[in-house]
Amino acid sequence: MTPRPTADFWVRAYLARLALAGIPAYVTAHGDATAGAVLVKLATLDGRARVFQRSPDLATGGRTWTVLAEGDEALADAAIARQRRHDPDLWVIEVESREGRTLLDEAGLAD
Protein backbone atom coordinates (compact mmCIF):
# COMPACT_ATOMS: atom_id res chain seq x y z
CA MET A 1 0.00 0.00 0.00
CA THR A 2 1.39 3.36 -1.04
CA PRO A 3 1.42 5.94 1.75
CA ARG A 4 -0.86 8.93 1.20
CA PRO A 5 0.66 12.40 1.15
CA THR A 6 0.05 14.64 4.15
CA ALA A 7 -2.94 16.95 3.93
CA ASP A 8 -0.69 20.02 3.79
CA PHE A 9 1.35 18.55 0.91
CA TRP A 10 -1.80 17.59 -1.02
CA VAL A 11 -3.36 21.04 -0.53
CA ARG A 12 -0.20 22.83 -1.69
CA ALA A 13 0.04 20.57 -4.76
CA TYR A 14 -3.66 21.07 -5.55
CA LEU A 15 -3.40 24.85 -5.28
CA ALA A 16 -0.36 24.81 -7.57
CA ARG A 17 -2.19 22.72 -10.19
CA LEU A 18 -5.18 25.08 -10.04
CA ALA A 19 -2.90 28.11 -10.40
CA LEU A 20 -1.22 26.57 -13.47
CA ALA A 21 -4.69 26.10 -14.99
CA GLY A 22 -5.62 29.72 -14.21
CA ILE A 23 -8.31 28.71 -11.72
CA PRO A 24 -8.48 30.91 -8.59
CA ALA A 25 -8.54 29.00 -5.30
CA TYR A 26 -8.13 29.84 -1.64
CA VAL A 27 -7.65 28.03 1.65
CA THR A 28 -10.63 29.17 3.72
CA ALA A 29 -9.99 26.78 6.62
CA HIS A 30 -6.55 25.45 7.52
CA GLY A 31 -6.79 21.97 8.97
CA ASP A 32 -4.32 19.56 10.53
CA ALA A 33 -1.13 19.54 8.46
CA THR A 34 -0.62 15.80 8.56
CA ALA A 35 -3.98 14.07 8.70
CA GLY A 36 -6.74 16.62 8.20
CA ALA A 37 -9.54 15.76 5.78
CA VAL A 38 -10.16 18.12 2.84
CA LEU A 39 -13.38 19.63 1.50
CA VAL A 40 -13.37 21.44 -1.84
CA LYS A 41 -16.03 24.07 -2.43
CA LEU A 42 -16.65 24.97 -6.06
CA ALA A 43 -18.21 28.42 -6.36
CA THR A 44 -19.52 29.02 -9.87
CA LEU A 45 -19.90 32.76 -9.19
CA ASP A 46 -23.63 32.75 -9.89
CA GLY A 47 -24.79 32.20 -6.31
CA ARG A 48 -24.49 28.42 -6.57
CA ALA A 49 -21.86 26.06 -5.22
CA ARG A 50 -20.94 22.41 -4.85
CA VAL A 51 -18.94 20.89 -1.99
CA PHE A 52 -16.82 17.79 -2.58
CA GLN A 53 -15.44 15.36 0.00
CA ARG A 54 -13.30 12.25 -0.33
CA SER A 55 -15.18 9.04 0.33
CA PRO A 56 -14.23 5.37 0.21
CA ASP A 57 -14.80 3.76 -3.18
CA LEU A 58 -16.07 0.27 -2.38
CA ALA A 59 -15.56 -0.91 -5.96
CA THR A 60 -11.84 -0.14 -6.06
CA GLY A 61 -10.89 -0.02 -2.40
CA GLY A 62 -9.51 3.49 -2.96
CA ARG A 63 -11.08 6.86 -2.45
CA THR A 64 -13.15 9.06 -4.73
CA TRP A 65 -14.50 12.61 -4.64
CA THR A 66 -18.25 12.76 -3.97
CA VAL A 67 -20.68 15.66 -3.65
CA LEU A 68 -21.45 16.54 -0.03
CA ALA A 69 -23.73 19.49 -0.84
CA GLU A 70 -24.95 21.27 -3.94
CA GLY A 71 -27.19 24.24 -4.66
CA ASP A 72 -27.42 27.75 -3.26
CA GLU A 73 -24.02 28.94 -2.03
CA ALA A 74 -25.40 29.71 1.43
CA LEU A 75 -26.54 26.08 1.75
CA ALA A 76 -23.10 24.87 0.69
CA ASP A 77 -21.49 27.15 3.29
CA ALA A 78 -23.87 25.81 5.95
CA ALA A 79 -22.87 22.23 5.08
CA ILE A 80 -19.21 23.17 5.44
CA ALA A 81 -19.88 24.84 8.80
CA ARG A 82 -21.60 21.67 10.05
CA GLN A 83 -18.63 19.55 9.00
CA ARG A 84 -16.18 21.97 10.65
CA ARG A 85 -18.10 21.77 13.93
CA HIS A 86 -17.61 17.98 13.90
CA ASP A 87 -14.03 18.07 12.59
CA PRO A 88 -11.94 21.12 13.54
CA ASP A 89 -8.94 19.59 11.70
CA LEU A 90 -10.79 19.89 8.38
CA TRP A 91 -9.27 21.80 5.47
CA VAL A 92 -11.57 23.80 3.19
CA ILE A 93 -10.43 24.91 -0.25
CA GLU A 94 -12.64 27.30 -2.22
CA VAL A 95 -12.32 27.13 -6.00
CA GLU A 96 -13.87 29.83 -8.20
CA SER A 97 -14.79 28.66 -11.68
CA ARG A 98 -17.76 29.76 -13.78
CA GLU A 99 -17.16 26.66 -15.92
CA GLY A 100 -17.27 24.34 -12.90
CA ARG A 101 -13.64 23.21 -13.16
CA THR A 102 -12.05 21.71 -10.05
CA LEU A 103 -9.44 19.36 -11.63
CA LEU A 104 -10.45 16.74 -9.02
CA ASP A 105 -10.93 14.21 -11.81
CA GLU A 106 -7.30 14.51 -12.97
CA ALA A 107 -4.56 11.97 -12.25
CA GLY A 108 -3.01 12.45 -8.84
CA LEU A 109 -6.00 14.37 -7.54
CA ALA A 110 -8.80 11.93 -8.30
CA ASP A 111 -7.76 9.26 -5.77
N, C-alpha and C positions, 0 to 999 in steps of 0.2 A: 504494500500500500504506500503510495506516494504521500509524503507529508503535505498538508495544506499550508499555503503561505499565511503569515500573520495577517490580521485584519488591517493593520496600518499599512503593510506592504501592498496588500490587494487594493486598498483605497487609493494609495498614491499611484499605483500602476493604472488603475481605472481612470483617475482624473487626467493622467498624462495621455492616455489613449483618446479620451474625449477631447482634450485640447488639440491634439493632432488632427482630429476630425472637424475642428471648428465648432464644437458643441459646448456651450457654457455649462459649467457645473460647479457646485459649491458644497462644502461640508457644512451642514446645518446642525449636526450633533456629532460630537467627537466621542466615540466609544472607547472601550478597552483596546489598547494597542495590540495585544496578542490574540485575544480570543473573542472579541466583540462581534456580534452578528451585524449584518449590514442590511439596511433598507434603502432602496433607490426610489425616489419620487420623481416621476416624469411630469413636468408642468408644460402643457402645450400652449401656454400663454393666451388661452381663450377662456380662462376660468375653470378649466377642467384639468384633472390630473389622474395619474395612475401610480400606485405604490406597489413595488415588487419586493418580494422576499425570497430567500433561498429555502427550498424545501427538499426533503428526501425524494428521490426518484425511485420508486419501488421496482420499476422495470429494469433499470440499469444498476441499481445499487449506489449510484452517485447522487448528485444534487442538481436541481434545476431551479430556474427563476420562475416563480408563480405570482399571480396578481393577488395582493392582499386587499386592496381597495381600489375603486375606480369610480369616477364621476366628478361631481362638483369639487373644486379644489379645497374648499372648507371641510368637506367630508373626508377627503384624503388626509388633510392635516390632523383631523380629529382621530383618525385611525392610527396615525403615527404617534400622536400624543398618548393614546392608550397603550401602545406597544412600549413606549419609553417609560411609562409608569411601572410596567411589569419588568422591564429590562433596562436599567440605567446605563449598562455597558454597550448599548446599541448605537451603532453608527447610522447617520442619515445623510445620504447624498442627494441633493436636488439637482436634476438635470433639466435644462430649459431647451425644448426643441418643438417648434411648431409642427414639424414633420413626424414627431413621435419617435425619434431616434434615441436609443439608449446604448447601443452596441452590446447589450447583454447577451445577444445571440451569437457573438463572435467567439472564435477559438480563444481559449484562455480566460474568458469571462463567463462563458456559458455554464461551466461546471463548478 
